[in-house]
Amino acid sequence: MKKLIKPLTIVICLAISGLSFAVSNSTEPPQGDPAKFVATAEQDTQVFHGIVKKLDDGMALHTEKEIYPLIGGEFDIINGKEVNIIGKIIEEGSIKKLAVNRIQLNK
């Protein structure tokens, strides 16, 4: 009987702690609506379609309209492949570069 008291006490304490509720009284003001931040980020993000080719100083996506140097990763594995790239345009001086979020290979 004495051997059962300790394990039963532990089990009861764990069971009771699982039923308790925590209350937070934060004094900080709300930081903003996360949905607005996501919506803003999605507005800047676009889908680009083209073929990835090697440049002298990296890789670039060759689309029907323009050539976009790629930034944000290593792209040697998709050299010569037709892809859809989800990302956003970043202007560095007069050069438009494509910051890559995701890559989808076309079959």
ABEGO torsion letter per residue (X at the ends): XAAAAAAAAAAAAAAAAAABBBBBBBABBBAEBAAAAAAAAAAABBBBBEBBBBBAAEBBBBBAABBBBBBGEBAAAABGBBBBBBBBBBBBEABBBBBBABBBBBX
